[in-house]
Each structure stands twice: as structure tokens, then as C-alpha cells.
């Protein structure tokens, strides 16, 4: 009885295996017969067609790679142009005082016991520019090409003004630049500091590793300025001689 129980499943497995092997054999024979039944001319045509398609695909790949490199180069050029324009914009904003600045420099401290006039402040600022100053502020008023340093007079006293803002003591002139050069520019023999000492005025100079100069609140708007374009030179013509 045990042998009969095992015989049926084993027989069934062998039958299934035989069917699968037969199907696989038939499929292989069908594929080989299909290729073998093809004419040589047809096989050659198939190979040529496949070869042409491969060449077209290779050409398309090369063209796409070329377009990709061109696009990448264009993006790099645009990025370089953007960075260049951004650097120029930063320079313009620095000159016009639209942005606050930070860096090493010099601090000039003037208290109310020093007999300083507005022209002395102008001379100090001019000396600082000549010594390589990159940015200057007077009591946190940014000095630009449009800054006006003058005086305001009332019944009891006269005050120094910056852009019509009255300065209160102590007056602090902050300047960004090379501290050593700035100090030398102010203390040169016969310079502004020697002249002020004749009137018992001794501004205190302090080198600072990092100071902040605010943005200007007096930004000029231009309404009449236009870019100048030189006139085109007339083309010189060679005079013709007439023969009689």
C-alpha cells in the first residue's frame, strides 16, 4: 500500500516534467527553424536595418550630448555675467552709500572742549580720502559724494551740520581703510592735526579692528542725467581729380 501511495505522485511529476521538456524543445526548434527558414537576402536586410537604426541612435546621442554641452556652457556664461553685474552693483551701492559696511579702520573722537569748526571736519574728511579711506561716517551720518558739511547758527551758539543734521558732541568720525595709512595721513607733519593743535584741539585717534558704517539716508535721485555718447566721426573721403 505504501508503494502504491508513492507511485502515483511520482508518476504525475514525471508526466509534468515530460510535458515541460517537450514544450521547451518545441519552442527552441520553432525559433531555430524560423531563422533557418529565412532567406540569406532577408537576413542581410535585417542586419542592415538594425545597423542603420543603431547608427541613427548613436548620431542622436552625439547630437544630444552636443546640445547638453552647449546649454551647460550657456548657463556658465550667464552665471559669470550675473556674478560680474552683481559685483558692479555692489561697487555702485558702496560708492553711493546704499549699503552698510564693516571693516578695520580708524575712529576720530572730538569732544566739546575742542574748538572745532565745520571747515576742520571737511579738512579731516579730505585727508582721510587722500589717505585711502574707503568709507566714512560722521556721528553715524554716511559721507558720500552728496554729503554737505556746514554750520547752523542760532542766538546762542553755532553748530556743525551734516546734510542739515546738527551734530552733537562728542563727534565721532569713523573711517574704514588701512588704519596705519589713515593715521599717517592725519598726523603728517604740517597736516591737519598740527594745525588743530595750534588752537588747542587734539582729536583722539583710535585704531579699530572692526567698525560699522551705516548706509546713507540721503540717496540722490537723478532726473536729468543721460549717458554721453560721443558723436560719430564723419568718414573721410578722398577728393577726386578731374582731368581736362
Beta strands, then each sheet from edge to edge (+ up, - down):
strand 1: 101-110
strand 2: 135-138
strand 3: 141-143
strand 4: 149-153
strand 5: 158-162
strand 6: 165-166
strand 7: 171-176
strand 8: 204-213
sheet 1: 3+ 2- 7+ 1- 8+
sheet 2: 4+ 5- 6+
end
